[in-house]
Amino acid sequence: MLRFKLQTLLRVIPVLFLSLSLHPQFRFVNAQLPTGTETSTPLNTAIVQAGKKYLGDMSDFPELNDEQYLGTLKTPGLFGQMTPGNSMKWDATEPTRGQFTFSNGDAIVAIADSAGQIMRGHTCVWHNQLPSWVSSGGFSAEELTEIVEEHVKGVVGHWAGKMRNLLTQTPISDSWDVVNEAFNDNGTMRESVFYTTIGEGYIATAFNTARAADPNAKLYINDYNIEGTSAKSTAMINLVKSLKSQGVPIDGIGLQGHFILGQIPNTLVQNMQAMTALGVEVAFTEVDIRVELPETEETREQQKADFNKVVEACMQVEGCVGVTLGGFTDKYSWVPGTFPGFGAALIYDEEYVAKPAYDGIVDAIKGKSD
């Protein structure tokens, strides 16, 4: 009987370890995967020296309460810009009409200030994360237009002139994502409460109000799946061209950059050149490259090549001012909760170990293609 049990265990144990090794939650597997080797090169320092404005990160709470996360984020030269993931959105800043709450946003600005990082405000008008009083209020076009004006003025105006480097007392407010995700993937306007009630004019209203609230901030329209040439990117170009012809103050187009491994468009440079030809700047604003789990040596090498391709495209376009990552560690990535079966989308793993993707960014900044 004892011999039988021993033989059974010897058969079961290898199977058990194989099963565990394939499970993405078991971190010891990552020790067998390739890691980054260029971490002595701080990313923001390198990209600024190469002529761009910043390499940044999108962060928010709860990760900013994590001491290890915060320490990495504030590593000298690593990140030069910060975008709050949620704390400046409508539901966070005006949950009740006319009653603004800025505490979390102020805390993020203070962190960026202390680290000397440029701030990007995100975002004023978006169809998502709206309080119900906005999304289900049943307002007329005139009423909702006034609400948009009040909100944009309140939020942008609150931080105008307050985002300053504590060391140099120079302004660090770089830009605002004034309007976010206005289009469907087929290039038609998204039927948000703003579009269905006001029409396309809500976009001009938001930008005009933002410029009045902060004349010094760069004002962006931001969207996903516009990185390469497509019906959606063409619609964005046509909209920006129309806005500029009307005298609407728009300064930039944000390319979110939520990519799938191995599916980076080949038309990044061509598309950004068409955008900057309109007289606006562009930036990658939320870059992550999601992987079908589990990670392997091959997926990590492909991810390195993909990050390289994205950053290299920005380096090739004069009007691309910088790159912001959609977070830096897989520990706090939004991807697994939104795309089941996918994850590992960022340049550090859950243990804060740099992946080859880090090297891919360094190589792109130095002019090396993968």
Beta strands, then each sheet from edge to edge (+ up, - down):
strand 1: 54-59
strand 2: 81-84
strand 3: 118-126
strand 4: 173-180
strand 5: 218-223
strand 6: 252-255
strand 7: 258-260
strand 8: 281-292
strand 9: 320-325
strand 10: 342-343
sheet 1: 7+ 8+ 6+ 5+ 4+ 3+ 2+ 1+ 9+
sheet 2: 7+ 8+ 10-
end
